Amino acid sequence: MTYETLELKIDNRVARLTLNRPKVLNAINLAMMNELRAVCDELDAREDVSVMVLQGAGRAFCAGMDLKWSESLTKKDRVESNRIGQKTFARLAAMEIPVFAAVHGYVLGGALELVLAADFIVARDDAQLGLPEITLSAHPPYRPKITADGDPDQPEFGGSAPGWGGLTRLPEHIGRARAKEMLFTGARIDAGRAFQLGLVNAVWPQAEFDNQVTELANRIGAMNRYNLRLVKELVNRGYDLLEGHPS
């Protein structure tokens, strides 16, 4: 299958899935959401793939939701966009094969929510991670310059918050107290701090990053696909294997 917003390469049981909109820092739009679900279905059906690596093309992994998509949404569409994001990232989390994200540069907003749906994350040392949504309607000096008049997505009554699964998955990764600090402040953290918090499994310098990611992917890809699938299912469901298959 050919994808418009994604690039898929498969070699030696490893699928490399690249967010491929580098001119807009791989911002997530509706087309990318739909293609992400389609590629999950495609790879789960392939017996020649044992692991998927999720990465981004160009200067950053992903800058979050595409502003043009966001600005085009009606009030009804905005509710539906949350449902689409949660459905898409839940599909990624439900993949049978292991999935890990290899991130660099910006990993902000919806981008962090995306990689939180992977089994784990590794980072280049220039990565900046965060859920800055709360700052869009903050008082100065914490409000971004691009929203000088406040958050255009802020509802007339009530509030807004990250809507693509980050509110549940971030605490699962780093604990409630640390997740609340990130969510309440909207602060970006660098790769070193993300490693300290347990948000990422490893941090590698730029010169080593691609080789380290390839080595890790190839090692996982060398394992029996069905054993990988079994182990992932058991861990995710909190089960232990009491008896093996009869021989």
Summary of the structure (lengths in Angstrom):
residues: 247
radius of gyration: 18.3
end to end distance: 38.0
largest distance: 67.7
contacts: 766
relative contact order: 0.14
helix: 46%
strand: 17%
